[in-house]
Amino acid sequence: ETGPERPAAVTTLPLPDLADDPHGTARREDLDQILADLALADRLPFLRSPEPLPPRRILLTGATGFLGSHMLLDLLRHSDAHVYCLVRGADEEAATARLAAQLRTYRLPWNAEVRRRVTVLPGDIRRPRLGLSDELWHTLAHELDSVVGVAAAVDFLRGYQSLRASNVLGTLTLAELAATGRPKPLHHISSIAVFNEVGISSMGEDDPFAHVDRLVAGYDQSKWAAEAALRRARDHGLIVSALRPGGIGGHTKTGAYNPQDLSSGLISAFGRFRTVPAFRYLNAAPVDWVSRVAVAVVCEPDAWGFDYNLTGVPNTLDDVVRDMAFGGMHVRVEDWDEWRTDTLARLEAEPVPELAFLARVLQSPTALKLCEATLKGPAASAERTDALVEALGLTPAARYDAQAQLKTFEKLAGDGLARLPRKEDQPYLWFAETTQGLVRRTGDTTQTPCSMALTLSIASMYQLVKERRVDVSGEITCPAVHAEPLTVVHGDLWVRPEEGIPQQHGLKHQLLRYRLRLRDAGGQLWWLEGHKYARARRDLWRQTRALTIELGREGEPATFTGEVVVPADSYVRDQIDGIKVAPHLTGQEKRAAKLTWLAWFGLEMGRGLAGPFARAAADLLDLRRTPNPTERHR
């Protein structure tokens, strides 16, 4: 009976002096409201613990959002549960269509099997009893095994009063549902925004939250209030798991991302404008890992009732700069104010509709405080999460690095947000390759000299990882073709082009393939196709240098065939000692670029050369020979 009086009582607590704050009145009203909202948790009944069994019937809110949609599919993949999805819509048909459309947006399936295990409930987390009828509310209260709250209004520009209905009152409504009828655990998607106080020293799973009066953004305040209210609900016996992601990055396999997520906006701006603001840590993890770990908590009774930081392995500034360089995007580090001013000027001069929300954030004094706290905050720690992941045999947290972001960055570039390296960009790394040899005209045994003076270059390590391709320029000198050298108009070299194709037979595998388009002094176009092969022979050193070539007029069969070889004395001089790297890189970055290229190329050549010997050994041991009829009946 004392519940209704408590909101008024708590507002008499001493509040900070905000007289010198121009927004002091509004902030005091927000703090009054937050304290009143916390007291609403005291109205929940006292209840016993739920049965510690994997859930069979789950209510999920936020299934149309980025994280919620992935959690829906993970719940279906990794449990036998039937999932009730609360979705805004005029009726079930409209809500179902909305859910299906959002799943497809994130490259997730909506098919008969998914539909069979999902019940869509039209409703709204902002409304009393979720906008459900009294009958349906009571049915769910007595039949559900678990409540998973993912839905939230994620908006860094709105104030607390605007966000409280979704982020605070909606969470308390889910707590009410979990406490009504059969006791049920509540799994709440919170955020490390509860720590977003400038100057906070640590963000551990059991560390104190930020001081609420020092949180400026309405979003931070609302996530703080929701989790603080649920801590009070725990005192009533409600089992609450608080799951706190940081930045939620794109899916490592599909590339799906949240276009309105601040992390996606920042990554896009980093790559597009080649600048990054100085920061301490970025606490971000890919959505597939965050979703999988969150679902593991929902499905594992021993994991219920604790706080988890789903932040992965933090990225440092050096990590991000190195990852961008690996992708061929060499960035300049600026201080926060300089980066913000520069980025806003570029977005104004070159508007990008998909990044309009980022411009609004960078122009908002309130949102800037949130960004400042994020960039200057400590690394989030997650000992409990790491222990759970290990105990359940899940994929351990890993840094959200260049390789993990690859698919997402490609999709960001395809959607016009980011910009990938281009062939016309300044090369990242290059070196010379000279060859000498002989060719003969088709049908003739007379051989004539032929040599190539080429420059091999890459725009980025991304180019190698994605395409296994090197750009080629230079000249071909072949007097039998033309008295003057032929110029390379367009050239590509592929490293181990048959990688991924099963090699079940044969002792000759391709190491490199050259494909050049040439123009002679008279304007005539030619083509050249070259191959380096690995064979099960002892001349490995020559195999890495010898190139079998075919040469012909464009649109016609080969006119000349032959072999050219990289001279032994030039190989190390040109292709190892002679490697050049983009001059704007630091000395350390140049050394790293050379070592990365040599390690990658050396590994590929080693694998290629080993392949034929492995096949030869298999044949020698008679592992693949078809048995003769006599052997078959032994």
C-alpha positions as CSV (number, residue, x, y, z in Angstrom):
1,E,0.0,0.0,0.0
2,T,3.0,2.3,0.4
3,G,4.0,2.0,-3.2
4,P,2.2,5.0,-4.7
5,E,3.7,7.3,-2.0
6,R,7.3,6.3,-2.6
7,P,7.9,8.3,-5.9
8,A,7.0,11.5,-4.0
9,A,9.2,10.6,-1.1
10,V,12.3,9.9,-3.0
11,T,12.3,13.3,-4.7
12,T,13.2,14.9,-1.4
13,L,16.6,13.4,-1.5
14,P,19.4,16.0,-1.9
15,L,20.2,16.6,-5.6
16,P,23.4,18.2,-7.0
17,D,23.6,22.0,-7.3
18,L,22.7,22.8,-10.9
19,A,22.3,26.5,-10.5
20,D,25.2,27.3,-12.9
21,D,24.0,24.8,-15.5
22,P,21.9,26.6,-18.3
23,H,20.0,23.4,-18.6
24,G,19.8,22.9,-14.8
25,T,16.0,23.0,-14.5
26,A,15.5,20.4,-17.2
27,R,18.2,18.1,-15.7
28,R,16.7,18.4,-12.2
29,E,13.3,17.4,-13.7
30,D,15.0,14.4,-15.4
31,L,16.6,13.4,-12.1
32,D,13.3,13.7,-10.3
33,Q,11.7,11.5,-12.9
34,I,14.4,8.9,-12.8
35,L,14.1,8.6,-9.0
36,A,10.4,8.3,-9.3
37,D,10.7,5.6,-12.0
38,L,13.1,3.6,-9.8
39,A,10.5,3.4,-7.1
40,L,8.1,1.8,-9.4
41,A,10.1,-1.4,-9.1
42,D,9.0,-1.6,-5.5
43,R,5.4,-2.3,-6.6
44,L,6.4,-5.7,-7.9
45,P,5.3,-8.7,-5.8
46,F,7.7,-10.9,-3.9
47,L,8.1,-14.2,-5.6
48,R,9.9,-17.5,-5.5
49,S,12.6,-18.6,-7.9
50,P,11.6,-20.1,-11.3
51,E,12.3,-23.7,-12.1
52,P,15.9,-24.0,-13.4
53,L,14.9,-25.6,-16.7
54,P,15.8,-24.6,-20.3
55,P,12.9,-22.5,-21.5
56,R,10.3,-23.9,-23.9
57,R,8.1,-20.8,-24.4
58,I,9.9,-17.4,-24.7
59,L,8.6,-13.9,-25.1
60,L,11.0,-11.8,-27.1
61,T,10.7,-8.0,-27.6
62,G,12.8,-6.1,-30.2
63,A,12.8,-8.9,-32.8
64,T,12.6,-6.4,-35.6
65,G,15.8,-4.7,-34.4
66,F,19.3,-5.5,-35.4
67,L,20.3,-7.5,-32.3
68,G,16.8,-8.8,-31.6
69,S,16.5,-10.3,-35.1
70,H,19.7,-12.2,-34.7
71,M,18.7,-13.4,-31.3
72,L,15.4,-14.7,-32.6
73,L,17.2,-16.9,-35.1
74,D,19.8,-18.0,-32.5
75,L,17.0,-18.9,-30.1
76,L,15.5,-21.1,-32.8
77,R,18.8,-22.6,-33.8
78,H,20.1,-23.4,-30.3
79,S,17.0,-24.4,-28.4
80,D,13.7,-26.2,-28.9
81,A,11.7,-23.2,-27.7
82,H,8.7,-21.6,-29.3
83,V,9.2,-17.8,-29.5
84,Y,6.5,-15.2,-29.1
85,C,7.6,-12.0,-30.7
86,L,6.0,-8.7,-29.6
87,V,5.9,-6.5,-32.8
88,R,4.3,-3.2,-33.4
89,G,1.5,-3.5,-36.0
90,A,-2.2,-2.8,-36.5
91,D,-2.9,-6.6,-36.4
92,E,-1.2,-9.9,-36.5
93,E,-0.9,-9.8,-40.3
94,A,0.7,-6.4,-40.4
95,A,3.1,-7.2,-37.5
96,T,4.1,-10.5,-39.2
97,A,4.8,-8.7,-42.5
98,R,7.0,-6.2,-40.6
99,L,9.0,-8.9,-38.8
100,A,9.5,-10.8,-42.1
101,A,10.7,-7.7,-43.9
102,Q,13.2,-6.8,-41.1
103,L,14.6,-10.2,-41.0
104,R,15.3,-10.2,-44.8
105,T,16.9,-6.7,-44.4
106,Y,19.5,-8.3,-42.1
107,R,19.9,-11.3,-44.4
108,L,18.1,-13.6,-42.1
109,P,15.6,-16.3,-43.2
110,W,11.9,-16.1,-42.9
111,N,10.6,-19.5,-44.1
112,A,8.1,-22.1,-43.1
113,E,10.3,-23.7,-40.4
114,V,10.9,-20.3,-38.8
115,R,7.3,-19.3,-39.1
116,R,6.2,-22.6,-37.5
117,R,8.1,-21.9,-34.3
118,V,7.2,-18.2,-34.0
119,T,4.0,-16.5,-32.9
120,V,3.8,-12.8,-33.7
121,L,1.9,-10.8,-31.1
122,P,0.9,-7.3,-32.2
123,G,1.7,-5.0,-29.3
124,D,3.8,-2.1,-28.0
125,I,6.3,-2.2,-25.2
126,R,5.4,1.5,-24.4
127,R,1.7,0.6,-23.6
128,P,0.3,-0.8,-20.3
129,R,0.5,-4.6,-20.4
130,L,2.3,-4.3,-23.7
131,G,-0.9,-3.4,-25.5
132,L,-2.2,-7.0,-25.1
133,S,-5.7,-8.0,-24.1
134,D,-6.2,-9.0,-20.4
135,E,-6.9,-12.5,-21.5
136,L,-3.7,-12.8,-23.6
137,W,-1.6,-11.1,-20.8
138,H,-2.8,-13.7,-18.2
139,T,-2.3,-16.6,-20.6
140,L,1.3,-15.5,-21.2
141,A,1.9,-14.9,-17.5
142,H,1.0,-18.5,-16.7
143,E,2.5,-20.3,-19.8
144,L,5.8,-18.5,-20.6
145,D,9.1,-19.9,-19.3
146,S,11.2,-16.8,-20.0
147,V,11.0,-13.1,-20.9
148,V,13.7,-11.6,-23.1
149,G,13.7,-7.8,-23.4
150,V,15.7,-6.5,-26.4
151,A,13.4,-3.6,-27.5
152,A,14.7,-0.1,-26.8
153,A,14.6,3.3,-28.3
154,V,18.2,4.0,-29.4
155,D,18.4,7.7,-30.0
156,F,21.3,9.8,-28.8
157,L,19.5,13.1,-29.5
158,R,16.3,12.7,-27.4
159,G,16.1,13.4,-23.7
160,Y,15.1,11.1,-20.9
161,Q,11.5,12.1,-20.8
162,S,11.1,11.1,-24.5
163,L,12.9,7.7,-24.0
164,R,11.5,6.6,-20.6
165,A,8.3,5.0,-22.0
166,S,10.3,2.5,-24.2
167,N,13.5,2.1,-22.2
168,V,12.3,2.3,-18.6
169,L,8.6,1.8,-18.3
170,G,8.6,-0.9,-21.0
171,T,11.3,-2.8,-19.0
172,L,9.3,-2.5,-15.8
173,T,6.2,-3.9,-17.7
174,L,8.3,-6.9,-18.7
175,A,9.4,-7.3,-15.1
176,E,5.7,-7.3,-14.1
177,L,5.0,-10.0,-16.7
178,A,7.9,-12.1,-15.4
179,A,6.6,-11.7,-11.8
180,T,3.0,-12.5,-12.7
181,G,1.7,-16.1,-12.7
182,R,4.5,-18.6,-13.0
183,P,7.8,-17.0,-11.9
184,K,10.0,-16.5,-14.9
185,P,13.5,-15.2,-15.4
186,L,13.9,-11.8,-17.2
187,H,16.8,-11.3,-19.5
188,H,17.4,-7.6,-20.1
189,I,19.5,-6.2,-22.9
190,S,21.2,-3.3,-21.2
191,S,24.3,-1.4,-22.4
192,I,27.7,-0.3,-21.2
193,A,26.1,3.2,-21.5
194,V,25.4,2.7,-17.8
195,F,29.1,3.5,-17.3
196,N,29.1,6.6,-19.6
197,E,30.5,9.0,-17.1
198,V,33.5,11.0,-18.3
199,G,36.5,10.0,-16.1
200,I,35.1,6.6,-14.9
201,S,38.0,4.3,-14.0
202,S,36.7,0.9,-14.8
203,M,33.8,-1.0,-16.5
204,G,33.7,-4.4,-14.9
205,E,30.6,-6.6,-14.8
206,D,30.2,-5.9,-11.1
207,D,31.6,-2.4,-10.9
208,P,29.5,0.5,-9.8
209,F,27.5,2.3,-12.4
210,A,28.2,5.9,-13.4
211,H,26.7,8.7,-11.2
212,V,23.4,9.3,-12.8
213,D,23.6,13.1,-12.2
214,R,26.8,13.1,-14.4
215,L,25.1,11.3,-17.3
216,V,24.1,13.9,-19.9
217,A,22.5,12.0,-22.8
218,G,18.9,10.8,-22.4
219,Y,19.8,7.4,-23.8
220,D,22.5,6.8,-21.1
221,Q,20.1,8.0,-18.4
222,S,17.3,5.7,-19.6
223,K,19.6,2.6,-19.7
224,W,21.0,3.4,-16.3
225,A,17.5,3.8,-14.9
226,A,16.2,0.6,-16.4
227,E,19.0,-1.5,-15.0
228,A,18.9,0.2,-11.6
229,A,15.2,-0.5,-11.4
230,L,15.8,-4.1,-12.2
231,R,18.3,-4.3,-9.4
232,R,15.5,-3.3,-7.1
233,A,13.3,-6.0,-8.7
234,R,16.0,-8.6,-7.7
235,D,15.3,-7.7,-4.1
236,H,11.8,-9.0,-4.7
237,G,13.0,-12.4,-5.9
238,L,12.9,-11.7,-9.6
239,I,15.7,-13.5,-11.5
240,V,17.2,-10.8,-13.8
241,S,20.1,-11.2,-16.2
242,A,21.6,-7.9,-17.4
243,L,23.4,-8.3,-20.7
244,R,25.4,-5.2,-21.7
245,P,26.7,-4.9,-25.2
246,G,29.0,-2.1,-26.3
247,G,29.1,-1.1,-29.9
248,I,27.4,-3.9,-32.0
249,G,29.3,-4.4,-35.2
250,G,28.2,-6.1,-38.4
251,H,27.9,-9.8,-38.9
252,T,31.2,-11.5,-39.7
253,K,29.7,-13.8,-42.3
254,T,26.8,-11.9,-43.9
255,G,28.1,-8.4,-43.5
256,A,24.6,-7.3,-42.2
257,Y,24.9,-4.1,-40.1
258,N,22.7,-1.6,-38.4
259,P,22.8,1.6,-40.5
260,Q,21.7,3.8,-37.6
261,D,24.3,2.4,-35.2
262,L,26.9,4.9,-34.0
263,S,29.7,2.3,-34.5
264,S,28.7,1.7,-38.1
265,G,28.6,5.5,-38.7
266,L,32.0,6.0,-37.2
267,I,33.7,3.1,-39.1
268,S,32.2,4.5,-42.3
269,A,33.5,8.0,-41.6
270,F,37.0,6.6,-40.7
271,G,37.2,4.8,-44.0
272,R,35.6,7.5,-46.1
273,F,37.6,10.4,-44.9
274,R,40.8,8.6,-43.8
275,T,40.8,10.2,-40.4
276,V,40.1,8.9,-36.9
277,P,39.7,10.7,-33.6
278,A,42.2,9.9,-30.8
279,F,40.5,7.5,-28.4
280,R,41.5,5.0,-25.7
281,Y,39.4,2.0,-26.5
282,L,36.5,1.0,-28.7
283,N,34.4,-1.6,-26.9
284,A,32.7,-3.3,-29.8
285,A,31.9,-6.9,-30.9
286,P,30.2,-8.4,-34.0
287,V,26.4,-9.0,-33.7
288,D,26.7,-12.7,-34.3
289,W,29.0,-13.2,-31.3
290,V,26.9,-10.9,-29.1
291,S,23.7,-12.6,-30.1
292,R,25.1,-16.1,-29.6
293,V,26.4,-15.4,-26.1
294,A,23.1,-13.6,-25.1
295,V,21.1,-16.6,-26.2
296,A,23.4,-19.0,-24.3
297,V,22.5,-17.1,-21.1
298,V,18.8,-17.3,-21.9
299,C,19.0,-21.1,-22.4
300,E,21.4,-22.0,-19.6
301,P,19.7,-21.9,-16.1
302,D,23.0,-21.8,-14.3
303,A,23.8,-18.5,-16.1
304,W,20.6,-16.8,-15.0
305,G,20.6,-13.8,-12.6
306,F,24.0,-12.3,-13.3
307,D,25.5,-9.3,-15.1
308,Y,27.4,-9.8,-18.3
309,N,29.5,-7.4,-20.4
310,L,29.1,-8.6,-24.1
311,T,31.8,-6.3,-25.3
312,G,34.3,-8.7,-26.8
313,V,38.0,-7.7,-26.9
314,P,38.5,-3.9,-26.9
315,N,40.2,-2.2,-29.9
316,T,42.9,0.3,-29.1
317,L,43.7,3.3,-31.3
318,D,46.8,1.5,-32.7
319,D,44.6,-1.6,-33.5
320,V,42.2,0.5,-35.6
321,V,44.9,2.4,-37.4
322,R,46.7,-0.8,-38.2
323,D,43.5,-2.5,-39.4
324,M,42.6,0.5,-41.6
325,A,46.2,0.4,-43.1
326,F,45.8,-3.4,-43.7
327,G,42.7,-2.5,-45.8
328,G,44.7,0.1,-47.8
329,M,43.1,3.0,-45.9
330,H,45.9,4.9,-44.2
331,V,44.3,7.2,-41.7
332,R,45.4,10.4,-39.9
333,V,44.8,10.6,-36.2
334,E,43.3,13.9,-35.0
335,D,42.1,15.1,-31.6
336,W,38.4,14.9,-31.0
337,D,37.5,18.5,-31.7
338,E,39.6,18.6,-34.9
339,W,38.1,15.3,-36.1
340,R,34.6,16.4,-35.4
341,T,35.0,19.8,-37.2
342,D,36.8,18.2,-40.1
343,T,34.1,15.4,-40.5
344,L,31.2,17.9,-40.3
345,A,32.8,20.1,-43.0
346,R,33.3,17.1,-45.3
347,L,29.8,15.9,-44.8
348,E,28.5,19.3,-45.6
349,A,30.7,19.6,-48.7
350,E,29.9,16.0,-49.8
351,P,26.5,15.1,-48.3
352,V,26.0,11.4,-47.7
353,P,22.3,10.7,-46.9
354,E,23.2,7.5,-45.1
355,L,25.5,9.4,-42.7
356,A,23.0,12.3,-42.0
357,F,22.4,10.8,-38.5
358,L,26.1,10.9,-37.8
359,A,26.2,14.6,-38.7
360,R,23.2,15.3,-36.3
361,V,25.0,13.4,-33.5
362,L,28.2,15.4,-34.1
363,Q,26.2,18.7,-33.9
364,S,24.4,17.8,-30.7
365,P,26.1,19.1,-27.5
366,T,24.4,16.3,-25.5
367,A,25.4,13.6,-27.9
368,L,28.9,14.9,-27.9
369,K,29.2,14.2,-24.2
370,L,28.2,10.7,-24.9
371,C,30.8,10.4,-27.6
372,E,33.5,11.9,-25.4
373,A,32.7,9.4,-22.6
374,T,32.8,6.6,-25.1
375,L,36.2,7.6,-26.6
376,K,37.9,8.4,-23.3
377,G,36.5,5.5,-21.3
378,P,38.4,2.5,-20.1
379,A,38.3,-1.0,-21.6
380,A,35.3,-3.0,-20.5
381,S,36.2,-6.2,-18.8
382,A,34.1,-9.4,-19.0
383,E,35.5,-12.2,-16.7
384,R,32.1,-13.7,-16.1
385,T,31.2,-13.7,-19.7
386,D,34.5,-15.2,-20.7
387,A,34.1,-18.0,-18.1
388,L,30.6,-18.8,-19.4
389,V,31.8,-18.9,-23.0
390,E,34.6,-21.3,-22.1
391,A,32.3,-23.5,-19.9
392,L,29.7,-23.8,-22.7
393,G,32.3,-24.4,-25.5
394,L,31.3,-21.3,-27.4
395,T,33.6,-19.3,-29.7
396,P,35.7,-17.1,-27.4
397,A,35.7,-13.3,-27.7
398,A,38.1,-12.0,-30.4
399,R,39.0,-8.5,-31.4
400,Y,36.6,-7.1,-34.0
401,D,39.5,-6.6,-36.4
402,A,40.0,-6.0,-40.2
403,Q,39.2,-9.6,-41.1
404,A,36.1,-9.8,-38.9
405,Q,34.8,-6.5,-40.4
406,L,35.6,-7.4,-44.0
407,K,32.1,-8.4,-45.1
408,T,30.5,-5.5,-43.3
409,F,32.9,-3.0,-44.8
410,E,32.2,-4.3,-48.2
411,K,28.5,-3.9,-47.6
412,L,29.0,-0.4,-46.2
413,A,30.9,0.5,-49.3
414,G,28.2,-1.1,-51.5
415,D,25.5,1.0,-49.7
416,G,27.5,4.2,-50.2
417,L,28.6,4.8,-46.6
418,A,32.3,3.7,-46.8
419,R,34.9,3.7,-49.5
420,L,37.1,0.8,-50.4
421,P,40.5,1.1,-51.9
422,R,40.5,1.5,-55.7
423,K,42.9,0.5,-58.5
424,E,43.7,4.2,-59.2
425,D,44.7,4.9,-55.6
426,Q,48.3,5.3,-54.8
427,P,49.9,1.8,-54.4
428,Y,50.3,0.5,-50.9
429,L,53.3,-1.6,-51.9
430,W,55.2,-2.4,-55.1
431,F,58.4,-4.0,-56.5
432,A,60.0,-4.7,-59.9
433,E,60.1,-8.0,-61.7
434,T,62.4,-8.6,-64.7
435,T,62.4,-11.7,-66.8
436,Q,64.4,-13.0,-69.8
437,G,63.7,-15.9,-72.1
438,L,62.8,-17.1,-75.6
439,V,59.6,-17.4,-77.6
440,R,58.8,-19.0,-80.9
441,R,56.0,-18.4,-83.5
442,T,53.3,-21.1,-83.6
443,G,54.4,-23.8,-86.0
444,D,58.0,-22.6,-86.1
445,T,61.0,-23.9,-84.2
446,T,63.0,-20.7,-84.4
447,Q,63.3,-19.0,-81.0
448,T,63.7,-15.3,-80.5
449,P,64.5,-13.3,-77.3
450,C,61.7,-11.9,-75.2
451,S,62.0,-10.0,-71.9
452,M,59.6,-8.3,-69.5
453,A,60.2,-5.3,-67.2
454,L,57.2,-5.2,-64.9
455,T,56.1,-3.5,-61.7
456,L,53.9,-5.5,-59.4
457,S,51.8,-3.6,-56.9
458,I,48.9,-3.9,-54.5
459,A,46.5,-1.1,-53.4
460,S,46.0,-2.8,-50.0
461,M,46.3,-6.1,-48.2
462,Y,42.5,-6.2,-48.5
463,Q,43.1,-6.8,-52.2
464,L,45.2,-9.9,-51.5
465,V,42.8,-11.3,-48.9
466,K,39.7,-10.7,-51.0
467,E,40.9,-11.2,-54.6
468,R,44.4,-12.9,-54.3
469,R,45.3,-10.4,-57.1
470,V,48.3,-8.2,-57.8
471,D,48.3,-5.2,-60.2
472,V,50.8,-5.4,-63.1
473,S,52.3,-2.5,-65.2
474,G,55.4,-2.2,-67.3
475,E,56.7,-3.2,-70.8
476,I,57.3,-6.3,-72.8
477,T,60.2,-6.4,-75.3
478,C,59.8,-8.9,-78.0
479,P,61.4,-8.0,-81.4
480,A,59.5,-10.8,-83.2
481,V,56.3,-9.1,-82.2
482,H,57.3,-5.4,-82.7
483,A,60.5,-3.5,-82.9
484,E,59.5,-1.3,-80.1
485,P,58.4,-2.4,-76.6
486,L,54.8,-3.2,-75.9
487,T,53.2,-1.3,-73.0
488,V,51.0,-3.0,-70.4
489,V,47.6,-1.3,-70.7
490,H,46.0,-3.5,-68.0
491,G,47.6,-6.3,-66.0
492,D,46.6,-8.7,-63.3
493,L,48.5,-11.5,-61.5
494,W,46.6,-14.0,-59.4
495,V,48.4,-15.9,-56.6
496,R,47.5,-19.6,-56.5
497,P,44.4,-19.0,-58.6
498,E,43.1,-22.6,-58.1
499,E,43.0,-22.2,-54.3
500,G,39.8,-23.8,-53.1
501,I,39.4,-26.1,-56.1
502,P,40.0,-29.8,-55.1
503,Q,43.2,-31.1,-56.7
504,Q,42.4,-34.9,-56.8
505,H,44.7,-35.7,-59.7
506,G,47.9,-34.5,-61.3
507,L,51.3,-33.4,-60.2
508,K,51.3,-29.9,-61.7
509,H,49.6,-27.0,-59.8
510,Q,49.4,-23.4,-60.7
511,L,51.4,-21.0,-58.5
512,L,50.7,-17.8,-60.4
513,R,48.7,-16.7,-63.4
514,Y,49.5,-13.5,-65.4
515,R,46.9,-11.9,-67.7
516,L,48.1,-8.7,-69.5
517,R,46.6,-6.5,-72.2
518,L,49.3,-4.8,-74.3
519,R,49.6,-2.1,-76.9
520,D,52.4,-1.8,-79.4
521,A,53.9,1.5,-80.7
522,G,51.5,1.3,-83.7
523,G,48.4,1.1,-81.5
524,Q,47.8,-2.6,-82.1
525,L,46.4,-4.4,-79.0
526,W,47.9,-7.7,-77.9
527,W,47.3,-10.2,-75.0
528,L,49.7,-12.2,-72.9
529,E,48.8,-15.1,-70.6
530,G,51.5,-16.5,-68.3
531,H,51.6,-19.3,-65.8
532,K,54.0,-20.4,-63.1
533,Y,53.6,-24.1,-62.1
534,A,54.6,-26.2,-59.1
535,R,55.7,-29.7,-60.0
536,A,56.9,-32.7,-57.9
537,R,60.6,-32.1,-58.9
538,R,63.7,-30.9,-57.2
539,D,64.1,-27.6,-59.1
540,L,61.9,-25.6,-56.6
541,W,64.0,-22.5,-57.0
542,R,63.5,-22.4,-60.7
543,Q,59.8,-23.2,-60.4
544,T,59.2,-19.9,-58.5
545,R,61.0,-18.0,-61.3
546,A,60.0,-19.6,-64.6
547,L,56.9,-18.3,-66.4
548,T,55.4,-20.1,-69.4
549,I,53.8,-17.5,-71.7
550,E,51.4,-17.3,-74.7
551,L,51.2,-14.1,-76.8
552,G,48.8,-13.1,-79.5
553,R,46.8,-10.2,-81.1
554,E,43.6,-9.2,-79.3
555,G,40.7,-11.4,-80.4
556,E,43.0,-14.0,-82.1
557,P,44.7,-17.2,-80.9
558,A,48.2,-17.2,-79.6
559,T,50.9,-16.4,-82.1
560,F,53.9,-16.9,-79.9
561,T,54.7,-19.3,-77.0
562,G,57.7,-19.7,-74.9
563,E,59.2,-19.3,-71.4
564,V,60.8,-16.4,-69.6
565,V,62.7,-16.7,-66.3
566,V,63.5,-14.2,-63.5
567,P,67.3,-14.1,-63.3
568,A,68.5,-15.6,-60.0
569,D,70.6,-12.6,-59.2
570,S,67.7,-10.1,-59.5
571,Y,65.0,-12.1,-57.6
572,V,66.2,-11.1,-54.1
573,R,67.4,-7.7,-55.1
574,D,64.1,-6.7,-56.7
575,Q,61.4,-8.7,-55.0
576,I,62.6,-8.7,-51.4
577,D,65.2,-6.0,-50.9
578,G,63.7,-3.8,-53.5
579,I,60.1,-3.6,-52.1
580,K,58.8,0.0,-52.0
581,V,56.0,1.1,-49.7
582,A,53.8,4.2,-49.8
583,P,56.0,7.2,-48.7
584,H,53.4,8.7,-46.4
585,L,53.6,5.7,-44.0
586,T,55.8,5.9,-40.9
587,G,58.9,3.8,-40.7
588,Q,57.3,1.3,-38.5
589,E,54.3,1.0,-40.8
590,K,56.6,0.5,-43.8
591,R,58.4,-2.4,-42.1
592,A,55.1,-3.9,-41.1
593,A,53.8,-3.7,-44.7
594,K,56.8,-5.4,-46.1
595,L,56.8,-8.2,-43.5
596,T,53.0,-8.7,-43.9
597,W,53.4,-9.1,-47.7
598,L,56.4,-11.4,-47.5
599,A,54.8,-13.6,-44.9
600,W,51.6,-13.9,-46.9
601,F,53.3,-14.5,-50.3
602,G,55.9,-16.8,-48.8
603,L,53.1,-18.9,-47.1
604,E,51.2,-19.1,-50.4
605,M,54.2,-20.2,-52.4
606,G,55.1,-22.8,-49.7
607,R,51.6,-24.3,-49.9
608,G,51.7,-24.3,-53.7
609,L,55.0,-26.0,-53.9
610,A,54.1,-28.6,-51.3
611,G,50.9,-29.6,-53.1
612,P,52.4,-31.7,-55.9
613,F,54.8,-33.5,-53.5
614,A,51.8,-34.4,-51.3
615,R,50.1,-35.9,-54.4
616,A,53.2,-37.8,-55.4
617,A,53.6,-39.2,-51.9
618,A,49.9,-40.3,-52.0
619,D,50.5,-42.1,-55.3
620,L,53.7,-43.7,-54.0
621,L,51.9,-45.1,-50.9
622,D,49.1,-46.3,-53.2
623,L,46.5,-44.4,-51.2
624,R,44.4,-43.4,-54.3
625,R,45.1,-46.2,-56.9
626,T,42.1,-48.0,-58.0
627,P,42.4,-51.7,-56.9
628,N,42.6,-54.3,-59.6
629,P,39.9,-57.1,-59.8
630,T,42.1,-59.6,-57.9
631,E,42.7,-57.1,-55.0
632,R,39.0,-56.2,-54.9
633,H,38.1,-59.8,-53.9
634,R,40.8,-60.4,-51.3
